[in-house]
Amino acid sequence: MATRPSSLALLTLLLMACSGGADPAADVAVDDDGNPIAPAAPATAPAAPRPLPAQVLADVDTVILREVFSYGGASRDPFVSLVGTESSGPAVTDLELAAIYYVAGNAGLTTAVLREKVSGRRHTVRTGQRIGRLYVASITELDLWFTIDDFGVQRRESLTLRKQEDDIR
């Protein structure tokens, strides 16, 4: 009756066949006295570096801190913002409508006063004027309408005067 080998015995045989179970010291070559012999150097050893010319050694003091890229031709630099900070101006959310001086017969004389919420800077505008990217489209008795150009897409936003409550005595 034939016996089947156990899985442990098969694993041991497999490891020994792959040199996984062999003693690493058994593969080391030894001389006649039993001392290990160092392996020979590979046949294609890398060539020793050549000394640099004197002119190149004189320029070694130059230190390169980072890579520099330049963009020529018609393409734009992708690291430069499309909207410059000086030309962008305030956003509508940064402005507060302080007053409107409405002239019913002449829209060209109608004026609106805006105040920046953070800096307190005032802007006096009429229909057709610009504040950065904001174009004053129209001024009514209670509203100021802007047309905003965002990279070729135009949208409209408005500011409305706050309702003034009567004095309660």
DRENNULO-459697 format. One record per residue: residue in one letter; x, y, z of N, C-alpha, C, O in turn. Coordinates in steps of 0.1 Angstrom, whole numbers, padded with zeros to 4 digits, always signed. Each point is the difference from the previous one (the first is absolute). Layout:
<recs>
AXYZXYZXYZXYZ ...
</recs>
This chain:
<recs>
M+0008-0012+0000-0008+0012+0000+0009+0012+0000+0009+0002+0008 A-0012+0007-0017+0009+0012-0001-0006+0011+0009-0012+0002+0001 T+0021+0005+0005-0004+0011+0009+0002+0013-0007+0009+0002-0008 R-0018+0007+0011+0001+0014-0006+0008+0009+0009-0002-0001+0012 P+0011+0009-0018+0008+0008+0009-0008+0011+0006-0010+0005-0007 S+0013+0000+0018-0007+0010+0007+0003+0014-0007+0010+0001-0007 S-0019+0008+0009+0002+0014-0006+0012+0006+0006+0007+0008-0007 L-0003-0010+0019+0012+0006+0006+0012-0006-0007+0010+0008-0003 A-0010-0021+0000+0012-0006-0007+0001+0006-0014+0011+0002-0005 L-0023+0000-0002+0001+0006-0013+0005+0014+0000+0008+0004-0009 L-0012+0004+0019+0005+0014+0001+0015+0000+0003+0007+0009-0006 T-0003-0018+0014+0015+0000+0003+0008-0004-0013+0010+0006-0002 L-0015-0016-0005+0007-0003-0013-0001+0011-0010+0010+0003-0007 L-0021+0004+0006-0001+0012-0009+0010+0011+0004+0007+0006-0009 L-0006-0003+0022+0009+0010+0005+0015-0004-0003+0008+0009-0004 M-0005-0021+0006+0014-0004-0002+0003+0000-0015+0012+0003-0004 A-0022-0006-0005+0003+0000-0014+0002+0015-0005+0007+0002-0009 C-0014+0007+0016+0002+0014-0004+0011+0007+0008+0002+0012-0001 S+0006-0020+0008+0010+0005+0009-0005+0009+0011+0007+0007+0006 G-0020-0008-0003-0005+0007+0011+0003-0006+0013+0000+0007+0010 G+0002-0020-0009+0003-0006+0012+0015-0003+0002+0004-0006+0010 A+0004+0009-0020+0014-0003+0000+0007+0010+0009-0004+0011+0002 D+0015-0016+0004+0008+0009+0008+0008+0010-0008+0007-0005-0009 P-0008+0018+0010+0007+0009-0008+0015-0001+0001+0007+0003-0010 A-0002-0008+0021+0014-0001+0002+0006-0012-0009+0012-0001-0002 A-0021-0008-0001+0004-0012-0008+0004+0004-0014+0007-0007-0007 D-0012+0018+0001+0003+0004-0013+0013+0008-0001+0004+0004-0011 V+0002+0000+0022+0012+0008+0000+0012-0009-0004+0002-0011+0006 A+0006+0015-0015+0012-0007-0004+0011+0001+0011+0001+0011+0005 V+0006-0021-0003+0011+0000+0011+0013-0005-0007-0001-0008-0009 D+0012+0013+0015+0013-0005-0005+0004-0013+0007-0009-0006+0007 D+0021+0001-0009+0004-0012+0006+0000+0000+0016-0002-0010+0006 D+0004+0022-0001+0001+0001+0015-0014+0002+0006-0002+0000+0012 G-0009+0001-0020-0013+0002+0005-0004+0015+0001-0011+0002+0005 N+0019+0007-0010-0003+0014+0001-0009+0004-0012+0003-0005-0011 P-0013+0014+0013-0008+0003-0011+0007+0008-0010+0009+0008+0003 I-0012-0010-0016+0006+0007-0011-0010+0011-0005-0012-0003-0002 A+0017+0015+0001-0009+0011-0005-0003-0002-0014+0008-0005-0008 P-0021+0008+0004-0004-0002-0014+0008+0009-0009+0004+0011+0003 A-0002-0015-0015+0008+0007-0010-0009+0012-0005-0012+0000+0000 A+0019+0011-0004-0007+0012-0005-0006-0003-0013+0005-0009-0008 P-0017+0015+0005-0006-0003-0013+0009+0004-0012+0009+0009+0002 A-0011-0015-0013+0009+0002-0011-0002+0014-0006+0010+0005-0005 T-0021+0001+0006-0003+0013-0005-0001+0010+0011-0011+0005+0003 A+0022-0002+0004+0000+0009+0011-0001+0014-0006+0005+0003-0011 P-0012+0006+0018-0002+0014-0004+0013+0007-0001+0009-0002+0008 A-0007+0011-0018+0012+0007-0002+0001+0011+0011-0010+0005+0005 A+0023-0003-0001+0002+0011+0010-0003+0013-0006+0002+0002-0012 P-0008+0008+0020-0003+0013-0005+0012+0007-0005+0011+0000+0006 R-0012+0007-0017+0011+0008-0006+0001+0013+0008-0010+0006+0004 P+0022-0001-0002+0001+0013+0006-0005+0011-0009+0001-0001-0012 L-0007+0012+0019-0006+0011-0008+0011+0009-0004+0010+0002+0006 P-0012+0005-0018+0010+0010-0004+0000+0012+0010-0009+0002+0007 A+0020+0005-0008+0002+0011+0010-0010+0011-0002-0004+0006+0010 Q-0001-0004-0022-0010+0011-0003-0013-0004+0007-0007+0009+0005 V+0003-0021-0006-0013-0005+0007+0002+0001+0015-0010+0004+0007 L+0021-0007-0002+0002+0001+0015+0000+0014+0004-0004+0003+0012 A+0008+0007-0020-0001+0014+0004-0015+0004+0001-0003+0009+0008 D-0006-0015-0016-0014+0004+0001-0008-0007+0010-0012+0002+0001 V+0018-0011+0007-0007-0008+0010-0006+0009+0011-0009-0005+0007 D+0014+0016-0005-0005+0009+0011-0014+0005-0003-0006+0004+0010 T+0001-0005-0022-0013+0004-0003-0010-0011+0006+0001-0012-0003 V-0011+0017+0011-0009-0008+0006-0014+0002-0007-0005+0011-0001 I-0001-0022-0003-0013+0001-0006-0011-0003+0011+0000-0011+0005 L-0008+0020-0002-0010-0001+0010-0013-0007-0004-0005-0008+0007 R+0001+0010-0020-0012-0006-0005+0000+0000-0015+0008+0007-0006 E-0016-0014+0000-0001+0000-0014-0008+0012-0005-0009+0005+0007 V+0013+0001-0018-0007+0012-0006-0006-0004-0013+0007-0006-0009 F-0019+0009+0008-0008-0002-0013-0003+0013-0007-0003+0010+0007 S+0004-0010-0019-0005+0012-0008-0009-0004-0011+0001-0011-0005 Y-0011+0019+0003-0010-0003-0010+0001+0010-0011-0002+0012+0002 G+0005-0016-0014+0001+0008-0012-0011-0002-0009-0008-0009+0001 G+0007+0017-0011-0010-0002-0010-0014+0005+0004-0001+0009+0008 A-0009-0015-0014-0014+0005+0003-0006-0005+0012-0011+0005+0004 S+0016-0016+0002-0007-0006+0012+0003+0009+0012+0010+0007+0001 R-0020-0007+0008+0002+0008+0012+0006-0009+0011-0001-0012+0000 D+0006+0019+0010+0006-0007+0012-0011-0005+0009-0009+0008+0004 P+0008-0021-0002-0011-0006+0008+0000+0003+0014-0009-0002+0008 F+0020+0008-0003+0002+0003+0014-0004+0014+0004+0000+0004+0011 V-0003+0004-0021-0004+0014+0002-0015+0000+0000-0007-0005-0008 S+0001+0013+0018-0014+0001+0002-0007+0006-0012+0006+0010-0006 L-0018-0014+0002-0007+0006-0011-0006+0013+0004-0002+0009-0008 V+0000-0007+0021-0006+0013+0005+0011+0007+0008+0004-0005+0011 G+0000+0016-0015+0010+0008+0007-0007+0007+0012-0012+0003-0001 T+0019-0002+0012-0006+0005+0012-0004+0015-0001-0010+0004+0005 E+0017+0004-0013-0003+0014-0002-0012+0002-0010-0007+0010+0001 S+0005-0020-0010-0011+0002-0009-0013-0007+0004-0010+0002-0006 S+0011-0011+0016-0012-0007+0004-0009+0008+0008-0013-0001-0001 G+0018+0010+0010-0009+0008+0008-0008-0007+0010+0002-0012+0002 P-0011+0018+0005-0008-0006+0011-0011-0009-0006-0004+0002-0012 A+0000-0012+0019-0011-0009-0004-0013+0007+0005+0000+0009+0009 V-0011-0013-0014-0013+0006+0004-0003-0003+0014-0005+0009+0007 T+0009-0021-0002-0002-0003+0015+0008+0009+0009-0003+0001+0012 D+0014+0005-0017+0008+0009+0008-0005+0015+0000+0006+0008+0007 L-0016-0005-0015-0005+0013-0001-0014+0002+0007-0008-0010+0002 E+0006+0022+0003-0013+0003+0007-0005+0013-0007+0007+0010-0002 L-0020-0010-0002-0006+0011-0006-0003+0010+0010-0009-0002+0009 A+0015+0014-0009-0002+0010+0011-0011+0010-0004-0008+0003+0008 A+0008+0001-0021-0010+0010-0004-0002+0000-0015+0009-0004-0007 I-0021+0008+0003-0003+0002-0014-0006+0014-0002-0009+0004+0007 Y+0015+0004-0015-0005+0013-0004-0006-0001-0013+0006+0000-0011 Y-0020-0002+0011-0007-0003-0012-0006+0013-0006-0007+0007+0007 V+0009-0005-0020-0005+0011-0007-0010-0007-0011+0004-0006-0009 A-0017+0009+0011-0010-0007-0008+0001+0004-0015-0002-0009-0008 G+0004+0021+0005+0000+0004-0014+0013-0003-0007+0000-0001-0013 N+0011-0001+0020+0013-0002-0007+0008-0011+0007+0005+0002+0011 A-0005-0014-0018+0007-0011+0006+0015+0002+0001+0007-0006+0008 G-0002+0015-0017+0015+0002+0000+0004+0008+0013+0012-0001+0003 L-0021+0008+0003+0004+0007+0013-0002-0009+0012+0004+0004+0011 T-0011-0015-0012-0002-0009+0011+0013-0006+0005+0008-0005-0008 T-0006+0006+0021+0013-0004+0006-0002-0009+0012-0010+0001+0007 A+0019-0011-0006-0001-0009+0012+0013+0000+0007+0011+0002-0006 V-0012-0003+0019+0012+0000+0009+0001-0013+0006-0009-0005+0007 L+0021-0002-0009+0003-0013+0006+0011+0001+0010+0008+0009-0001 R-0008-0018+0011+0010+0000+0010+0005-0014+0001-0008-0010+0001 E+0021+0008-0001+0006-0013+0002-0001-0004+0015+0003+0008+0009 K-0008-0020-0006-0002-0004+0014+0012-0001+0008+0000+0004+0012 V+0011-0009-0018+0012-0002+0008+0008+0013+0002+0004+0004+0011 S+0000+0002-0023+0009+0012+0001-0008+0013+0002+0006+0010+0005 G-0019-0009-0007-0007+0012+0001+0001+0010-0011-0005+0011+0000 R+0012-0015-0011+0003+0008-0011-0014+0003-0008-0008-0009-0001 R+0006+0021-0003-0012+0004-0007+0002+0001-0015+0011+0003-0005 H-0022-0007-0002+0000+0001-0015-0013+0007-0004-0011-0004+0004 T+0013+0014-0012-0012+0007-0005-0001-0004-0015+0010+0003-0008 V-0021-0009+0004-0001-0005-0014-0013+0005-0007-0010+0003+0007 R+0011-0003-0020-0012+0002-0008-0001-0011-0010+0009-0009-0001 T-0020+0009-0006-0003-0011-0010+0011+0000-0011+0003+0011-0006 G+0003-0022+0003+0010-0002-0010+0014+0000+0006+0010-0003-0008 Q-0008+0006+0021+0014+0000+0005+0003-0014+0005-0008-0009+0002 R+0021+0007+0000+0006-0013+0005+0007+0002+0014+0006+0010+0003 I-0008-0021+0005+0009-0001+0012+0006-0014-0001-0007-0010+0003 G+0019+0009-0008+0006-0013-0002-0007-0007-0011-0001+0004-0011 R-0004-0016+0014-0008-0008-0009-0015+0003+0000-0007-0006-0008 L+0003+0015+0017-0014+0003+0001-0004+0012-0009+0007+0010+0000 Y-0017-0012-0009-0004+0010-0009-0014+0005+0005-0009-0009+0001 V+0007+0022+0001-0013+0005+0005-0009+0000-0012+0001+0009-0009 A-0011-0018+0009-0009-0001-0011-0012+0010+0002-0003+0006-0010 S-0002-0005+0022-0011+0010+0001-0002+0003+0015+0004-0007+0009 I-0010+0019-0007-0002+0004+0014-0015+0005+0000-0005+0008-0008 T-0003-0015+0018-0014+0004+0001-0001+0007+0014+0010+0004+0006 E-0022-0001-0002-0002+0007+0012+0005-0007+0013+0005+0006+0009 L-0006-0020-0010+0005-0007+0012+0010-0011-0003+0006-0006+0009 D-0002+0004-0022+0009-0011-0003+0011+0005-0009-0001+0010-0008 L+0012-0017+0009+0012+0002-0009+0003-0013-0006+0003-0010+0007 W-0003+0009-0020+0002-0012-0008+0014+0000-0006+0004+0009-0007 F+0003-0020+0009+0013-0002-0006-0001-0011-0010-0008-0010+0001 T+0017+0011-0011+0003-0011-0009+0014-0004+0002+0009+0008+0000 I-0006-0021+0003+0013-0005+0004+0005-0009-0011-0007-0010-0004 D+0019+0012-0001+0005-0008-0011+0010-0010+0007+0011+0005+0004 D-0014-0017-0003+0009-0011+0005+0005-0008-0011-0006-0010-0004 F+0018+0013-0002+0006-0007-0010-0009-0003-0012-0001-0011-0005 G-0006+0021+0000-0009-0001-0011-0014-0004+0003-0009+0001-0009 V+0006-0004+0021-0014-0003+0004-0005+0012+0008+0006+0004+0010 Q-0017+0002-0014-0006+0011+0007-0011-0004+0009-0009-0008-0004 R+0008+0015+0015-0011-0003+0010-0004+0014+0006+0008+0009-0001 R-0020-0009+0006-0005+0013+0006-0002-0002+0015-0005-0010+0004 E+0009+0020+0003-0003+0000+0015-0004+0014+0003+0002+0010-0007 S-0009-0009+0019-0005+0014+0004+0003+0002+0015+0001-0010+0007 L-0001+0022-0004+0000+0005+0014-0012+0008+0002-0004+0008-0008 T-0002-0009+0020-0013+0007+0003+0003+0008+0012+0006-0004+0010 L-0012+0016-0010+0001+0009+0012-0008-0007+0012-0011-0006-0002 R+0017+0007+0014-0007-0005+0011-0012+0009+0003+0000+0012-0002 K-0011-0019+0007-0012+0008+0003+0003+0008+0013+0004-0006+0010 Q-0007+0019-0011+0002+0008+0012-0013+0000+0008-0011+0004-0005 E+0012-0007+0017-0012+0000+0009-0002+0013+0006+0009+0008+0002 D-0022-0004+0000-0004+0012+0006+0005+0001+0014+0001-0010+0007 D+0002+0022-0002+0005+0002+0013-0012-0003+0010-0011+0005-0002 I+0013-0013+0011-0010-0004+0010+0004+0008+0013+0011-0001+0005 R-0021+0009-0001+0003+0008+0012-0007-0004+0012+0001+0005+0011 
</recs>
